[in-house]
Amino acid sequence: MAGVKVEITSDVAPKLRGLIDGLEHPAPLFGQINEYLLRSTRARFKTQTSPSGVPWAPLSPAYKKRKRRNSNRILVLNGYLSGTLRGQHDDEGLEFGSDRVYAAIQQLGGTIKRKASKRDVYFKQNRDGSVGNRFVKKSKSNFAQSVNVGSYEIKIPSREFLGTNEKDDKHIIKLAQRFLKNTMQ
């Protein structure tokens, strides 16, 4: 094969250089994708659905009964999980998710195994010396009792909140196409 050097001297050369630079340094594109994923994932917390549109598993009746704040919303107590969605990006790629320890079990589901333990429970003692049968906060208690709690399991159903669907994928491709088009100008 004979070697031939082709030199491009027209206005194509800067466009090709821009395209090559865009491909070598795609961090700005990953930043745009990160912003889109943030909006898309936060919207799922409002619709309470997975990326594929499947509604999240409902709260257990026992938890729903004792949940005082946002009792009708799944994966939302104080808004910490949706508030900690973050992405890290550079020229190598994008990582998107939450730094909350419990995010993985909410996304994937699983079983939490609790070991047997000894705990103090707090009650309010009446003036006549009788003790009520309702637990109270330690600060409102005037009577405490130690109890043994046996081991138990908590089953957490999968409530997928991270990921993309077909609509998201199409939008991400449009972002990439626009990014590459802009690098050639």
C-alpha positions in Angstrom: 0.0 0.0 0.0 1.5 3.3 -1.0 1.6 6.1 1.5 -0.1 9.3 0.6 -0.4 12.3 2.8 -3.6 14.3 2.3 -3.6 17.8 3.6 -6.9 19.5 4.3 -6.7 23.2 3.9 -10.3 24.3 3.5 -12.8 25.2 6.2 -13.2 21.4 6.8 -10.0 21.3 8.9 -11.3 23.4 11.8 -14.6 21.4 11.9 -12.8 18.1 12.0 -10.4 19.5 14.7 -13.5 20.6 16.7 -15.1 17.1 16.3 -11.9 15.4 17.4 -11.6 17.7 20.4 -15.3 17.0 21.3 -14.7 13.2 21.1 -11.5 13.4 23.2 -13.0 15.7 25.8 -16.7 14.8 26.2 -17.0 16.1 29.8 -19.4 18.9 28.8 -21.7 16.3 27.2 -21.6 14.2 30.3 -22.5 17.3 32.3 -25.6 17.8 30.1 -26.6 14.2 30.5 -26.1 14.4 34.3 -28.5 17.4 34.4 -31.1 15.5 32.3 -30.8 12.4 34.5 -31.3 14.6 37.6 -34.5 16.0 36.2 -35.8 12.7 34.9 -35.1 10.8 38.2 -36.6 13.5 40.4 -39.8 13.3 38.2 -40.0 9.6 39.1 -40.2 10.6 42.8 -43.3 12.6 41.9 -44.9 9.8 39.8 -43.6 7.1 42.1 -42.7 4.8 39.2 -39.7 3.0 37.8 -37.9 4.1 34.6 -40.1 1.6 32.7 -43.3 3.1 34.2 -44.0 0.4 36.7 -45.5 1.8 40.0 -43.3 1.3 43.0 -44.3 -1.4 45.5 -46.7 0.1 48.1 -45.6 0.8 51.7 -46.4 -2.0 54.1 -49.5 -1.3 56.1 -47.6 -1.3 59.4 -45.0 1.2 58.2 -47.7 3.4 56.5 -49.6 3.5 59.8 -46.6 4.8 61.8 -45.2 7.1 59.1 -46.2 10.5 60.1 -44.6 12.7 57.5 -45.4 12.1 53.8 -47.4 9.0 54.7 -48.9 8.8 51.2 -45.5 9.0 49.4 -43.1 6.1 48.7 -39.4 6.6 49.1 -40.0 10.1 50.7 -39.9 10.8 54.4 -37.8 14.0 54.5 -36.7 14.1 50.9 -33.2 13.0 51.6 -33.0 10.3 48.9 -34.2 12.5 46.0 -32.2 15.4 47.4 -29.0 13.5 47.3 -29.1 12.5 43.6 -25.7 13.4 42.2 -23.6 12.7 39.2 -19.8 12.8 38.8 -18.4 13.2 35.3 -15.2 13.9 33.5 -13.8 13.0 30.1 -13.9 9.3 31.0 -17.6 9.0 31.7 -20.5 9.7 34.1 -21.6 8.1 37.3 -25.1 8.9 38.6 -26.8 7.9 41.8 -27.1 8.7 45.5 -24.6 8.5 48.3 -27.2 7.4 50.8 -26.5 3.9 52.3 -30.1 2.8 51.9 -30.3 3.8 48.2 -29.0 0.4 47.0 -31.6 -1.6 48.9 -34.4 0.7 47.8 -33.2 0.3 44.1 -32.6 -3.4 44.2 -34.7 -4.7 47.1 -33.5 -7.2 49.7 -33.7 -8.4 53.2 -32.3 -6.7 56.3 -31.4 -9.2 59.0 -31.5 -7.8 62.6 -29.8 -9.6 65.4 -31.4 -10.2 68.7 -30.7 -7.3 71.1 -31.6 -5.8 74.4 -33.2 -2.4 74.4 -34.7 0.1 76.8 -38.4 1.0 76.3 -39.9 4.0 77.9 -43.3 4.6 79.4 -45.2 7.2 81.4 -45.9 6.3 85.0 -49.2 7.6 86.3 -49.6 9.4 89.7 -51.2 6.3 91.2 -48.1 4.2 90.3 -49.6 2.4 87.4 -47.7 2.3 84.1 -49.4 3.0 80.8 -49.2 0.5 78.0 -47.9 3.0 75.3 -44.3 3.7 74.5 -43.2 7.3 74.8 -40.1 9.2 74.0 -37.3 9.0 76.5 -37.6 12.8 77.2 -41.3 12.3 78.2 -40.8 9.1 80.2 -40.5 8.7 83.9 -40.3 4.9 83.7 -37.9 2.6 81.7 -37.8 -1.1 81.2 -35.2 -3.3 79.5 -36.6 -5.8 77.0 -35.1 -8.5 74.9 -35.9 -8.2 71.2 -35.5 -11.4 69.1 -33.8 -11.5 65.7 -36.0 -10.6 62.8 -36.0 -9.7 59.1 -37.2 -6.8 57.2 -38.0 -7.4 53.5 -37.6 -4.4 51.3 -39.2 -4.7 47.8 -37.3 -3.3 44.8 -38.4 0.3 44.0 -36.3 1.1 41.0 -35.7 4.9 40.8 -32.4 5.0 38.9 -32.0 4.1 35.2 -33.3 5.2 31.9 -36.2 4.3 29.6 -36.6 4.6 25.8 -37.6 8.3 26.1 -34.6 9.0 28.2 -32.3 7.2 25.8 -33.6 9.1 22.8 -33.1 12.4 24.6 -29.5 11.5 25.6 -28.8 10.6 22.0 -30.2 14.0 20.9 -27.9 15.7 23.5 -24.9 13.8 22.1 -25.8 14.7 18.5 -26.3 18.4 19.4 -23.0 18.3 21.3 -21.1 16.8 18.3 -22.8 19.2 15.9 -21.8 22.2 18.1 -18.2 21.0 18.3 -17.9 21.2 14.5 -18.9 24.9 14.3 
